[in-house]
Amino acid sequence: MRTSPSIPILTLLISLLLAPSALAHPQDGPHADLRLAIDAKGVTFQVGLNLAFMDEAVPVTREALDQVAAVEAEALEKAMREYMASQVVVEIDGVTIAPDIQKYEFFAEPEPWMIGVFPKFGARALIRCAITARYAADDPQVVKVTWPTYPRDMVAAELEGLTGPDGQAPFMVLEALLQTSDGGVSIAPFSQAKPTIEWHADESGDSRYAAVPPVPTLNEPMRASLLGLVLLAVGIPASMVVFKQKGRPAGAASLFAAVAASVSAAFVMPTWLVPIPGTGGELQLPSNDDVAAIFEPLHANLYKAFDHGSEGEIYDALERSVSGPLLGTLYNQVYNSLVQAEQGGMLGIVTGVEPLSLEVQSIAVDKQGRAIIDVEHRWRVEGTVYHWGHSHTRVHEYKAIYTLAGLEQGWRIVGQQMREQRRVDEDGQVADQQTEPSRESF
């Protein structure tokens, strides 16, 4: 699928976050990477376990502890498939669903230079498997997932001095990345004390998105009572006739009666109103102060697309904020980045979008009669990389020119020009700067 220049979220979440899976950082001991995605057709469970964890989960003996021969790899795969089918329990709306193992991969040859980084478990910390299991069900409302295995957390014991009730190292708490059909992204903990996580459908999924003010409308023309105009049109000539025949007092009284009758008709029959030509019809453009209330929720809603996993949900999320050719460009890039994550790359999620400044450059009406706004916006995005139980934060700062249009479906972003992008260190200092427009920016 072809891609083209796009948003800075892609710089944040693709070029920096979607590194090769060989660069993942499992701890020196048993480690698990658990990712759950719930959509309208069921549940997808992606499981990544290193060999040290697999040794705790399934009883498969090997000739060498830190090596896996081909025949041993086959036995290990069989045991892991059985483990997913019989011990990992996924219940959807009260029914236990059997898994469809869509993918099983085994990585038996880690980079030799990395083995020395794990002095206790060595290759066992790096040799790993990746399993994708699908649990089909229409429109899940309640999902329960039970994870059965919890090795001792030696890292917590050694680095933090933690112990369990038995005085030994505590059992591990596993953090699963949970993506849900309403667009939510969260961390769901599994523990030996609470091995089951439970999710309930959010019927108000639209509440995740910030509200955007309505588009401007045309000024209403002034209106007059049709009956009043008729009475007035008849009354004026009649008063002139009376004036000529009977003099000024009678004519003035007649004119006054006509005006009073027409005004009374305007109140008695207000539904008989007609527009006055030459009044109204102008577009009520927002003020400079109103622009921030329009732009900021539109921009924030863009990043919700990374909360979704299915093609339709990604497109629908983007369509809330973007229109025109930019919509297709962003859809392709967001979808491709999520596919890369599923294929072994690290998964990044947006954890914060902070507006820094907004300068209105113009507010006008285009040839189609639509309100058009150009703004210069500077903002920061915080993204978290989640892989193998670790999370790493990245912060980037951007400046861009955006064009907004008031369309029939509401305000939408229809154009952008990236001006600056820079990475911000943990101490808030700018780490690097790129003043030329980025080819991988939004």
matplotlib code that plots the C-alpha trace (Angstrom):
import matplotlib.pyplot as plt

x = [0.0, 1.5, 2.2, 2.8, 3.7, 1.6, 1.3, 3.9, 2.2, 3.7, 7.2, 6.6, 5.0, 6.6, 10.2, 11.0, 8.8, 8.3, 11.8, 12.7, 11.5, 15.1, 15.5, 12.9, 14.0, 12.8, 14.1, 16.7, 14.2, 10.7, 9.0, 5.6, 4.2, 0.4, -1.8, -5.6, -7.8, -11.6, -13.7, -17.2, -16.3, -14.5, -11.1, -7.6, -4.9, -1.3, 1.1, 4.9, 6.8, 10.5, 11.9, 12.4, 8.6, 7.8, 9.7, 7.5, 4.3, 4.8, 6.8, 9.0, 12.5, 15.5, 19.0, 20.6, 18.9, 19.8, 19.3, 16.3, 16.9, 14.4, 12.6, 12.4, 11.0, 8.2, 7.4, 7.4, 5.0, 2.6, 2.7, 2.2, -0.8, -2.3, -1.6, -3.5, -6.4, -6.8, -5.3, -5.7, -9.5, -11.4, -15.1, -17.3, -20.8, -20.8, -19.5, -16.0, -14.6, -12.0, -9.1, -8.2, -4.4, -3.8, -0.1, 2.7, 6.3, 9.5, 12.6, 15.5, 18.5, 18.9, 21.7, 24.9, 25.9, 22.7, 23.2, 25.9, 23.4, 21.5, 24.0, 21.5, 19.3, 21.3, 19.7, 16.6, 15.7, 15.9, 14.6, 10.9, 7.7, 4.9, 1.3, -1.8, -5.1, -8.5, -11.7, -14.7, -18.0, -20.4, -20.7, -19.0, -20.5, -18.7, -15.2, -13.3, -9.8, -7.9, -4.1, -2.8, 1.0, 3.0, 6.7, 8.6, 9.7, 13.4, 14.0, 11.6, 13.2, 16.8, 16.3, 13.6, 13.8, 10.2, 9.1, 5.9, 3.9, 6.2, 9.3, 10.5, 10.4, 6.9, 5.0, 5.0, 2.2, 1.7, 0.6, -1.5, -2.1, -5.9, -7.4, -11.2, -13.9, -14.9, -11.5, -10.0, -6.4, -5.3, -3.1, -4.9, -3.0, -3.0, -1.8, -1.9, -4.3, -6.5, -5.8, -9.0, -9.6, -13.1, -14.2, -17.7, -18.7, -19.1, -22.3, -21.3, -18.1, -18.6, -17.9, -14.2, -14.1, -14.0, -17.0, -16.5, -18.7, -21.2, -20.3, -21.5, -24.8, -26.1, -27.7, -31.4, -33.0, -35.4, -39.0, -42.4, -45.9, -47.5, -51.0, -49.6, -48.0, -51.3, -53.2, -50.6, -50.6, -54.4, -54.5, -52.1, -54.0, -57.3, -56.0, -55.0, -58.5, -60.0, -57.6, -58.6, -62.4, -62.6, -59.4, -56.4, -57.9, -59.9, -57.0, -54.5, -56.9, -57.3, -53.5, -53.1, -55.7, -53.9, -50.6, -52.2, -54.0, -50.8, -48.8, -51.6, -51.5, -47.8, -48.5, -51.7, -50.4, -46.6, -46.5, -47.4, -43.9, -41.9, -38.2, -37.3, -35.1, -31.5, -31.3, -29.5, -27.7, -24.2, -22.1, -21.7, -17.9, -16.3, -14.2, -10.5, -11.5, -13.8, -11.2, -9.4, -12.6, -13.0, -9.5, -8.2, -10.9, -10.5, -6.7, -7.0, -9.5, -7.0, -4.8, -7.7, -7.2, -4.3, -6.6, -8.3, -7.2, -9.7, -9.8, -13.3, -12.7, -9.5, -11.2, -14.3, -12.0, -10.1, -13.2, -14.4, -11.5, -10.3, -11.8, -10.6, -7.4, -5.8, -8.2, -7.0, -3.4, -3.7, -5.8, -3.1, -0.3, -2.1, -3.2, 0.2, 1.9, -0.5, 0.2, 3.9, 3.3, 1.3, 4.2, 6.6, 7.4, 6.9, 3.4, 3.1, 0.1, -0.5, -0.6, -0.9, -1.5, -0.6, -1.5, 1.2, 0.1, -2.4, -2.3, -5.2, -3.9, -7.1, -10.9, -12.7, -15.4, -14.3, -15.8, -18.2, -19.5, -17.7, -16.0, -12.2, -9.7, -5.9, -4.1, -0.5, -0.4, 2.4, 1.9, 3.6, 2.7, 3.7, 3.8, 4.5, 6.2, 4.9, 6.8, 7.7, 6.2, 8.3, 7.1, 9.2, 8.1, 8.9, 7.9, 7.9, 7.1, 5.6, 4.5, 2.3, -0.1, -3.6, -6.6, -10.1, -13.3, -16.9, -18.5, -22.0, -20.9, -19.1, -15.7, -12.9, -9.1, -8.6, -4.9, -1.6, 1.9, 4.5, 6.9, 9.0, 9.4, 11.7, 12.3, 12.1, 14.2, 12.9, 14.2, 12.1, 15.0, 14.9, 17.1, 17.1, 15.3, 14.3, 13.2, 12.4, 9.0, 9.1, 8.3, 6.9, 4.8, 1.3]
y = [0.0, 3.3, 6.0, 9.7, 12.6, 12.5, 13.4, 13.8, 11.1, 8.8, 10.2, 9.6, 6.1, 4.7, 5.9, 6.1, 3.5, 0.7, -0.8, -4.3, -7.0, -8.0, -4.8, -5.7, -5.6, -8.6, -8.8, -11.2, -13.9, -15.1, -12.4, -12.1, -9.6, -9.9, -7.8, -8.1, -6.5, -6.6, -5.7, -6.3, -9.8, -11.2, -11.1, -11.3, -12.4, -11.8, -13.6, -13.3, -15.4, -15.9, -19.4, -18.8, -18.1, -21.1, -23.4, -22.3, -22.7, -26.0, -29.2, -29.8, -31.1, -30.3, -31.7, -28.2, -25.6, -22.6, -24.3, -25.7, -28.4, -28.7, -31.7, -29.9, -26.8, -29.0, -30.4, -26.9, -25.7, -28.5, -27.9, -24.2, -24.7, -27.0, -24.5, -21.8, -24.1, -25.6, -23.3, -19.8, -19.2, -16.6, -16.2, -14.0, -13.2, -16.2, -18.7, -20.1, -19.8, -22.2, -20.4, -20.3, -20.2, -18.0, -17.7, -19.4, -18.3, -19.4, -17.3, -19.6, -17.7, -14.4, -12.0, -13.3, -9.9, -9.6, -12.8, -11.2, -8.6, -11.3, -12.9, -15.1, -16.5, -15.8, -17.2, -18.3, -14.6, -14.0, -17.2, -16.7, -17.5, -15.3, -16.6, -15.0, -16.5, -15.5, -16.0, -15.4, -13.9, -11.4, -8.0, -9.0, -7.2, -8.9, -10.5, -12.4, -13.5, -15.8, -16.2, -19.2, -18.9, -16.5, -17.1, -15.6, -12.0, -12.2, -8.7, -7.2, -9.2, -8.2, -4.6, -3.6, -6.2, -7.3, -10.6, -12.6, -14.0, -17.0, -14.9, -15.7, -13.5, -12.4, -13.8, -11.7, -9.3, -9.3, -6.1, -6.8, -4.0, -3.9, -2.3, -2.2, -1.8, 1.6, 3.0, 2.6, 1.7, 0.7, -1.6, -4.6, -6.4, -10.2, -11.5, -14.8, -13.2, -11.9, -14.0, -12.9, -9.5, -8.5, -6.0, -4.6, -2.9, 0.9, 1.7, 5.4, 5.0, 8.4, 9.9, 9.2, 12.0, 15.7, 17.7, 20.1, 23.3, 23.3, 25.0, 28.6, 29.2, 32.0, 35.1, 34.9, 37.7, 40.1, 39.0, 40.9, 39.8, 39.1, 40.0, 43.2, 44.2, 43.6, 45.7, 48.4, 48.4, 48.7, 51.2, 53.8, 54.4, 54.3, 57.0, 59.2, 58.9, 59.8, 62.7, 64.2, 63.8, 64.6, 66.5, 65.9, 64.6, 61.9, 60.9, 60.7, 58.6, 56.3, 56.0, 55.3, 52.6, 50.9, 50.9, 49.7, 46.9, 45.8, 45.8, 43.8, 41.3, 40.8, 39.7, 37.8, 35.8, 35.6, 32.5, 34.5, 36.0, 36.7, 37.6, 41.1, 41.3, 42.5, 41.4, 38.4, 35.6, 36.3, 33.6, 34.0, 33.4, 32.5, 35.0, 34.5, 33.5, 30.8, 29.2, 27.4, 25.7, 24.4, 23.4, 21.8, 19.0, 18.3, 17.9, 15.9, 13.5, 12.7, 10.7, 8.5, 6.6, 4.8, 3.5, 1.3, -1.9, -2.7, -0.9, 0.4, 1.8, 3.6, 5.2, 6.2, 7.8, 9.8, 10.8, 12.7, 15.2, 15.0, 15.3, 15.4, 13.7, 14.1, 11.5, 8.7, 9.5, 9.4, 6.2, 4.4, 5.4, 4.7, 1.3, 0.4, 1.4, -0.8, -3.7, -3.3, -3.5, -6.7, -8.2, -7.9, -4.3, -2.4, -1.0, 2.7, 4.5, 8.2, 9.1, 12.9, 15.7, 19.2, 22.3, 25.0, 27.9, 28.7, 31.7, 32.5, 33.5, 34.0, 33.5, 33.8, 32.4, 30.3, 30.2, 27.4, 29.6, 27.6, 29.0, 28.5, 29.0, 28.9, 28.5, 28.1, 25.5, 24.3, 21.3, 18.4, 14.7, 12.1, 8.6, 5.4, 2.4, -0.9, -4.1, -7.1, -5.6, -2.4, 1.1, 3.9, 7.5, 9.7, 13.4, 15.4, 19.0, 20.2, 23.3, 23.3, 25.3, 23.8, 24.6, 24.0, 24.0, 24.2, 21.3, 19.8, 17.1, 19.6, 21.2, 19.2, 19.6, 19.7, 20.7, 21.0, 22.2, 21.0, 23.7, 22.3, 19.0, 18.3, 15.7, 16.8, 15.1, 14.0, 17.2, 19.2, 20.4, 20.2, 17.2, 17.9, 20.1, 19.9, 23.2, 21.8, 20.2, 16.5, 13.8, 11.7, 14.3, 15.4]
z = [0.0, -1.1, 1.5, 1.2, 3.5, 6.7, 10.3, 13.1, 15.0, 12.4, 13.1, 16.7, 16.5, 13.3, 12.7, 16.4, 18.0, 15.5, 15.8, 14.7, 17.1, 17.7, 19.6, 22.2, 25.8, 27.8, 31.4, 32.5, 33.4, 32.4, 30.4, 28.6, 26.1, 26.1, 23.8, 23.6, 21.0, 21.2, 18.1, 16.8, 15.6, 18.6, 20.5, 19.2, 21.8, 20.8, 23.1, 23.1, 25.6, 26.0, 26.6, 30.3, 30.6, 28.4, 30.7, 33.5, 31.4, 29.6, 30.7, 27.6, 28.4, 26.3, 26.0, 26.5, 28.7, 26.5, 23.1, 21.3, 18.7, 15.7, 17.2, 20.6, 18.9, 17.4, 20.8, 22.3, 19.6, 20.3, 24.0, 23.6, 21.2, 23.8, 26.5, 24.7, 24.0, 27.5, 30.1, 28.7, 29.0, 27.0, 27.8, 25.7, 26.9, 29.2, 26.6, 26.6, 23.1, 21.6, 20.0, 16.4, 16.4, 13.4, 13.7, 15.7, 15.2, 17.0, 17.2, 18.2, 17.2, 19.1, 18.3, 19.9, 21.2, 23.2, 25.1, 27.3, 28.4, 30.2, 32.5, 34.4, 31.7, 28.6, 25.5, 27.5, 27.9, 24.2, 22.5, 22.2, 20.5, 19.2, 19.1, 17.6, 18.7, 17.5, 19.5, 17.2, 18.5, 17.2, 19.0, 22.4, 25.4, 28.2, 27.8, 30.5, 30.0, 32.4, 32.3, 34.2, 34.7, 37.0, 37.4, 40.3, 39.7, 40.4, 39.1, 41.6, 44.4, 43.5, 42.5, 44.9, 47.7, 47.2, 48.6, 48.6, 51.6, 51.6, 51.9, 48.4, 45.3, 44.5, 41.6, 38.5, 37.6, 33.8, 32.1, 29.0, 26.4, 25.9, 22.8, 22.8, 20.2, 21.6, 20.9, 24.4, 25.0, 28.5, 30.5, 32.0, 34.8, 35.3, 38.6, 40.5, 43.0, 40.2, 37.1, 35.2, 33.6, 32.6, 30.0, 29.4, 26.2, 26.4, 24.6, 24.4, 22.4, 20.9, 24.3, 23.7, 21.2, 22.0, 20.9, 18.0, 17.7, 14.7, 11.4, 10.9, 9.2, 7.0, 8.7, 8.5, 6.4, 8.0, 7.6, 7.5, 7.9, 4.6, 5.9, 7.4, 4.2, 2.3, 4.8, 4.7, 0.9, 0.8, 3.7, 2.2, -1.0, 1.0, 3.3, 0.4, -1.1, 2.3, 2.7, -0.7, 0.0, 3.7, 4.6, 6.7, 10.0, 8.4, 6.0, 8.9, 10.9, 8.0, 7.6, 11.3, 11.1, 8.2, 10.0, 13.3, 11.4, 9.6, 12.9, 14.6, 11.8, 12.3, 15.9, 15.2, 12.3, 12.7, 10.5, 7.4, 7.2, 4.0, 3.7, 2.9, -0.2, 0.3, 4.0, 5.5, 3.6, 5.0, 6.6, 10.4, 10.6, 13.9, 15.8, 16.5, 20.1, 18.7, 16.5, 19.3, 20.4, 16.9, 16.1, 19.3, 19.6, 15.8, 16.2, 19.4, 17.8, 15.1, 17.5, 18.5, 15.2, 16.9, 19.5, 16.9, 15.3, 12.5, 9.1, 9.5, 13.0, 11.9, 8.9, 11.0, 13.6, 11.1, 9.2, 12.3, 11.8, 8.2, 4.8, 1.2, -0.1, 3.3, 4.7, 2.4, 3.0, 6.8, 6.7, 4.7, 7.0, 10.2, 9.0, 7.7, 11.0, 13.0, 10.6, 11.2, 15.0, 14.6, 12.6, 15.5, 15.8, 19.0, 19.6, 20.4, 21.9, 22.3, 26.0, 25.7, 23.2, 24.6, 22.7, 23.1, 20.8, 18.2, 15.9, 13.6, 10.2, 8.2, 8.4, 5.1, 2.8, -0.3, -3.7, -2.6, 0.2, 2.9, 6.0, 5.6, 8.5, 8.4, 11.7, 12.8, 15.6, 17.9, 20.1, 21.8, 21.6, 24.2, 23.0, 24.9, 23.4, 24.9, 24.2, 26.3, 29.4, 29.1, 28.4, 27.0, 26.7, 23.7, 23.5, 20.2, 19.5, 16.2, 14.4, 11.3, 9.2, 9.1, 6.9, 8.3, 6.3, 7.4, 5.6, 5.7, 8.1, 10.3, 10.7, 9.1, 8.5, 4.8, 4.5, 6.4, 5.9, 8.4, 9.5, 12.4, 14.4, 17.3, 19.9, 23.6, 26.2, 29.6, 31.2, 28.7, 26.6, 22.9, 21.8, 18.1, 15.6, 12.0, 10.5, 7.1, 6.6, 7.4, 4.9, 7.7, 9.5, 9.8]

ax = plt.figure().add_subplot(projection="3d")
ax.plot(x, y, z, "-o")
ax.set_aspect("equal")
plt.show()
